[in-house]
Amino acid sequence: MNRAELVDAVASITGQTKQQTHDAVNAILHSITGALSKGDRVMLVGFGTFERRNRKARSGVNPQNPRQKLTIAAAKVPAFRAGQELKNIVDGRAKMPAAPKAESKPAKKAAAKPAKKAAAKPVKKAAKKPAKKRR
């Protein structure tokens, strides 16, 4: 699933427009990225934990010339640890919970203007049909 497919899936579940959902997904990813860049940990209970880890400097080998040794610098890298609930669902030990239903939009409140009275229309009476006979 790519980002566009994720936006489509979330939009269909929440009932929001694709633009609103796209903005929300971008905001979530931006927030997670910002927290990781500061060294914070992002824990989503049941889903998993995003964190920043320090990778030590190490030696490596040039793939084009295996005899040549390279020094790989230390780096800070993002990492994800899956939560137990996610692990159980992926492994088939637990069922995926039903997607939350989209909440209906609240009705707009009427303006403070007085309501106009509709002109009384004559009511047409339906012609009575004869009752059906029971057997």
Secondary structure, DSSP 8 states (H G I E B T S, - for coil): --HHHHHHHHHHHH---HHHHHHHHHHHHHHHHHHHHTT--EEETTTEEEEEEEE--EEEE-SSSTTSEEEE--EEEEEEEE-HHHHHHHHTSS-----------------SS----------------------
